[in-house]
Amino acid sequence: AAKRVTYFAKAELEGIDTSRRLQVRLSDLSTGGAFIDARTVLPAGTVAKLKFTVLGQEINVLAEIRYSMPSFGMGVRFLDLAPKDRVFVELFISQQG
């Protein structure tokens, strides 16, 4: 399992099918995915565009909603984290340990 670290960051999530855009916060981060704090959630299985910044690098990744908990948030799995973006996420995680 990928190491997860607490990471509070503003993020934007946009559903591919619904074009619904949510301003959310990441609160957990790994190279495999993240937990997103959001009162409004997208259904499990939804694929969305996720945008956030780590170490000054803007990360744009497709994310699949793995589970949703209304009024609490969503767990997402990254589908296409680019190699250069993975480096920034890994570096950030290594600095937290």
C-alpha positions as CSV (number, residue, x, y, z in Angstrom):
1,A,0.0,0.0,0.0
2,A,1.2,3.5,-0.8
3,K,2.3,5.7,2.1
4,R,-0.3,8.3,2.9
5,V,0.4,11.7,4.5
6,T,-1.9,14.4,5.8
7,Y,-2.0,17.2,3.3
8,F,-4.4,20.1,3.5
9,A,-4.8,21.8,0.1
10,K,-7.5,23.4,-1.9
11,A,-8.4,21.4,-4.9
12,E,-10.9,21.4,-7.8
13,L,-12.8,18.4,-8.8
14,E,-14.8,18.3,-12.1
15,G,-16.9,15.3,-13.0
16,I,-16.3,14.0,-16.6
17,D,-19.9,12.9,-17.2
18,T,-21.7,15.6,-15.2
19,S,-19.3,18.5,-15.7
20,R,-20.1,19.3,-12.1
21,R,-17.3,21.3,-10.6
22,L,-16.6,21.2,-6.9
23,Q,-14.2,23.3,-4.8
24,V,-12.8,20.7,-2.3
25,R,-9.9,20.1,0.0
26,L,-7.5,17.2,0.0
27,S,-6.8,15.9,3.5
28,D,-4.8,12.8,2.7
29,L,-2.4,12.1,-0.1
30,S,-0.4,9.3,-1.6
31,T,0.9,8.5,-5.1
32,G,-2.1,6.2,-5.6
33,G,-4.8,8.6,-4.6
34,A,-6.2,10.9,-1.9
35,F,-9.1,11.6,0.4
36,I,-11.1,14.7,-0.4
37,D,-13.1,16.7,2.1
38,A,-16.4,17.6,0.5
39,R,-19.9,18.1,1.8
40,T,-21.2,17.3,-1.7
41,V,-19.9,14.1,-3.1
42,L,-19.9,12.4,-6.5
43,P,-21.1,8.8,-6.8
44,A,-18.6,5.9,-6.5
45,G,-17.3,5.0,-9.9
46,T,-17.4,8.5,-11.3
47,V,-14.2,9.6,-13.1
48,A,-13.3,13.2,-12.5
49,K,-10.6,15.7,-13.3
50,L,-8.7,16.7,-10.1
51,K,-6.5,19.7,-9.9
52,F,-4.3,20.6,-6.9
53,T,-0.8,22.0,-6.1
54,V,2.0,20.3,-4.3
55,L,5.4,21.9,-3.7
56,G,4.5,24.6,-6.2
57,Q,3.7,22.2,-8.9
58,E,0.1,22.1,-10.3
59,I,-1.1,18.5,-10.6
60,N,-3.8,17.6,-13.0
61,V,-4.9,14.0,-12.8
62,L,-7.9,11.9,-13.7
63,A,-9.3,10.4,-10.5
64,E,-11.9,7.6,-9.9
65,I,-14.2,8.0,-7.0
66,R,-13.7,4.8,-5.0
67,Y,-16.1,5.6,-2.2
68,S,-18.3,8.5,-1.2
69,M,-19.6,9.5,2.3
70,P,-22.2,12.3,2.1
71,S,-21.3,15.4,4.2
72,F,-17.8,13.9,4.8
73,G,-15.9,13.3,1.6
74,M,-14.6,10.9,-1.0
75,G,-11.7,8.5,-1.5
76,V,-10.2,8.8,-5.0
77,R,-7.7,6.7,-6.9
78,F,-5.4,8.4,-9.4
79,L,-5.7,7.0,-12.9
80,D,-3.0,8.9,-14.8
81,L,-0.6,10.6,-12.5
82,A,2.2,11.8,-14.8
83,P,5.8,10.7,-14.0
84,K,6.9,14.3,-13.4
85,D,3.9,14.9,-11.0
86,R,4.6,11.6,-9.2
87,V,8.1,12.9,-8.4
88,F,6.6,16.0,-6.7
89,V,4.1,13.9,-4.7
90,E,6.8,11.4,-3.7
91,L,9.2,14.2,-2.7
92,F,6.5,15.9,-0.6
93,I,5.6,12.5,1.1
94,S,9.3,11.8,1.9
95,Q,9.6,15.2,3.5
96,Q,6.7,14.5,5.9
97,G,8.2,11.2,7.2
